[in-house]
Amino acid sequence: LFMQMKETTANPGCTRICSSDALIRQYASSQLERLGTSDEQRRKDKDSIRTKVRTVGRLLMFLNKTKNADLELTHYITGERYDDVVRGVKGLSEEADSPSIAINLGHYIKAIALLKSSVGVKSKNEKWRKEKEEFMDRYDASWKNSVSSVALRRMKLRAICKDKELPKTDDLVTLNEYLIKQSEELCGIEKMDLGDWQSLASILLVQLCIFNKRRISEVEEMTVQDIVTMKAQASKDSDIIENLDTAEKVLASR
């Protein structure tokens, strides 16, 4: 899992920190266990775990940079250093300009704290178990108000101000019908030259983009049959309805 983690110029050394930290390794192992056997595991799911682990590693790097120290994650999962973790999560979220990082880290940290307690019980390390309890007492008391609620509000305000520029379903249907007609004409040519092949490739690329707009899936997992039977299943007003808030949907239904 760690060998296939990509190094980034923005966070050099993150992979090394993740693979060498005992608690992060334990967290990665527990997440990997959820995927079942190796033949049941999909690459997309493993990549999702790597993203989670990398985010935790970025937090540890941010905390150590702030403290000018080189500590493992377990040193921060204590009641005494709870405030440092809160400031670190907020700081990392603001640095990346991403409120969702704060939301996600809240879930990851809680799971890691529970793992610390579990490892402490298994290794008869009473100190780890006690540190986890003190940390979780403070987490349960203030994390929602000081971190989660702030991040959720920021995300909501951004969503309100964000312009939504999605093509209408009718336009996509018209475009798809045109593309099918063009591709059939190209496939009907007995001797296709390089220009014909390039045109066909461009048409198929656009069809893949339309397919991914309508369904959540990976291009690599699509079959030829998926592309052949591709259809937009939506009513004329569905795109408008989906972009309304709760109150507006109720009014529209009336």
Summary of the structure (lengths in Angstrom):
residues: 254
radius of gyration: 24.5
end to end distance: 51.7
largest distance: 77.4
contacts: 672
relative contact order: 0.07
helix: 73%
strand: 0%
